[in-house]
Amino acid sequence: MLHALALSALVAGGAVLPPAPTAVTTVPDEPAAFTLPEAPTYQAVVADVDADGFAELVRLVRGERGSIVAEVWDEEGGAWTLRGAPLTVVPPRPTGGQGNVVYAGAPAQLMVRRVPGGERVTLVRRPRFEEPALEVDCCLLVHDIVVTDGGPPTLGDVADRDITADAVLVLDLDGDGVDELLVTRSLPPLGDIAYPTEARVYRWTGARFAVTATELPIGSGDAPYALGDSDGEPGEEAALISTLGRPGLFRIALGPDGLVVDEA
């Protein structure tokens, strides 16, 4: 009542009212929105991981003692429910002595890729071995997040342990509708005059990945990005801005025999 009287007095006296705010201070709940239980979330993707024709939500969240767990959420009857127990994908810090495989600071990421008849969610991890006073880049671990027969999520073994990588991209390099993984890493300089990059292509064979590797005379392989179809030929390409050795913008594409080619 007092507010209305004050407003009437201002208008009657010819006072200039302040402009209306340009931003709202609160956001109302969205219709049909669902809030997952609060947890520090690193990443979330959506894909049909159980091949039932409906997409699930997969997220990586922080667990106890620095661990990372994967959760699969499924919508049934208008409500979202957690499928089984969360799956530990990065172990917690050891409480005793130093472990051999150290995940602290090692990247873990979810990647959605297309396969015949559906989609897969692939977990890529890059742990490292750590010895006293020596840290050596170790490994690239590639597994699928698998959900079958309404059970809890598990890790499906789809690739052999490989040398570590600087970057991993999902691309349909050959244009057949099935995605490949393009994995790159910078190699040590050759005589301080050449800075090569190793590019590895993971091609899906129906149950596992087959890997081919190519050494490219460009550096460095730490920050390639998806370029899409840039040449009008079947398949997608990646691009890399060289920061060492031969400078320039390079296109990375799939060549004969599954090897990778580059061009300025």
SVG drawing of the C-alpha trace seen along z (x, -y; Angstrom):
<svg xmlns="http://www.w3.org/2000/svg" viewBox="-2 -18 73 76">
<polyline fill="none" stroke="black" stroke-width="0.4" points="0.0,0.0 2.8,-2.4 4.7,-1.4 1.6,-2.2 1.1,-5.6 4.8,-6.5 4.6,-5.5 1.5,-7.7 3.2,-10.6 6.2,-10.3 4.1,-10.2 2.0,-13.1 5.1,-15.2 6.6,-14.5 9.5,-12.6 11.4,-10.3 11.2,-6.7 14.3,-4.5 14.6,-2.3 13.3,1.3 16.0,3.8 17.5,5.5 18.2,8.8 16.1,11.0 17.6,11.9 16.0,15.4 15.2,18.0 11.9,19.9 11.9,23.6 11.5,24.9 8.5,27.1 9.5,30.8 13.0,30.0 14.8,32.5 17.7,31.6 20.3,34.4 21.7,34.8 24.3,32.1 27.8,33.2 31.0,31.6 30.4,32.5 33.3,32.7 31.4,33.6 28.0,34.8 27.0,36.3 23.8,37.8 23.7,41.0 21.7,44.2 24.2,46.4 21.8,49.4 20.5,49.4 16.8,49.2 16.0,46.3 16.1,43.7 19.0,41.5 20.6,41.7 22.6,39.1 26.2,40.1 28.2,37.8 31.6,37.8 31.5,36.6 34.0,36.3 33.9,39.1 35.7,39.7 39.4,38.9 39.8,37.4 38.2,40.3 36.0,39.9 32.9,41.9 30.6,42.3 26.8,42.2 24.2,43.3 20.8,41.7 17.7,43.1 14.3,41.6 11.4,43.9 7.8,43.0 8.6,39.3 11.3,39.5 15.1,39.8 16.7,42.7 20.3,43.8 21.2,47.0 22.9,49.2 25.8,48.0 28.2,45.4 31.2,46.8 34.6,45.8 36.7,44.7 39.6,42.9 40.6,44.6 40.9,42.6 44.2,41.5 46.0,44.2 45.9,44.0 49.2,45.7 52.2,45.8 52.5,44.3 50.8,46.4 52.4,47.3 49.7,45.8 49.0,42.2 45.8,40.6 46.1,37.3 45.8,34.6 45.4,37.1 42.6,36.3 39.5,38.4 36.9,37.6 33.7,39.0 33.3,39.1 30.1,40.0 30.8,41.8 28.5,43.4 28.6,47.1 26.4,49.3 23.0,49.3 23.5,46.7 25.9,44.8 28.6,45.6 30.0,43.5 33.7,44.0 35.8,43.2 39.4,42.0 41.8,41.9 45.5,40.9 47.2,42.1 50.9,41.9 53.5,44.0 55.4,42.1 58.7,43.2 60.8,41.4 62.0,38.1 60.8,39.2 57.4,38.7 57.0,40.5 53.9,40.2 52.4,43.6 49.2,44.7 46.1,44.2 43.2,46.2 40.1,46.5 36.9,48.2 33.2,48.0 30.6,47.3 28.4,50.4 24.8,50.9 23.1,54.2 19.9,55.9 19.0,53.1 22.2,53.7 24.7,51.3 27.3,49.6 30.5,51.4 33.7,50.8 33.9,52.6 37.5,53.4 37.6,52.1 41.3,51.2 44.7,52.3 46.7,50.0 48.7,47.6 51.2,44.9 49.9,41.7 48.4,38.9 48.2,35.1 44.7,35.0 41.9,37.3 39.1,36.3 36.1,38.2 35.7,37.9 34.2,39.9 37.5,39.8 36.4,42.1 32.8,40.9 31.2,44.3 28.9,43.2 31.1,44.9 33.3,42.6 37.0,43.0 39.3,41.7 42.1,39.5 44.9,39.5 47.8,37.2 51.0,36.6 54.1,34.5 57.3,36.4 60.8,35.4 62.6,33.1 64.9,34.7 68.2,33.0 66.6,29.8 65.5,29.1 62.3,31.1 59.3,31.4 57.2,34.3 53.7,35.3 52.4,38.8 48.8,39.3 47.1,42.6 43.7,43.6 41.5,46.0 39.1,47.7 36.1,49.6 36.0,53.2 32.7,54.2 34.1,55.3 37.4,53.5 39.5,50.8 42.3,51.4 45.1,48.8 47.4,47.4 50.0,44.8 51.6,42.1 54.4,39.7 53.7,36.3 56.4,33.6 54.5,31.0 54.6,29.9 53.1,29.9 50.3,32.4 48.8,31.0 45.9,29.0 44.2,30.3 40.6,29.5 37.7,30.9 37.5,29.2 34.5,31.1 34.2,31.8 36.5,29.1 37.6,30.6 34.3,32.0 35.6,35.6 34.0,38.3 34.9,38.0 35.8,35.4 39.1,33.7 41.0,32.2 43.2,29.1 46.3,28.2 48.1,24.9 51.8,25.7 53.6,24.0 57.0,25.7 59.1,26.3 57.3,25.7 54.7,23.0 51.3,22.9 47.7,24.2 47.6,27.9 44.7,30.1 44.8,33.8 42.9,36.3 42.7,40.1 44.8,41.3 45.4,44.7 45.8,47.8 44.3,46.0 47.3,43.7 47.0,40.0 48.1,37.3 48.6,33.6 48.6,30.6 49.2,26.9"/>
</svg>
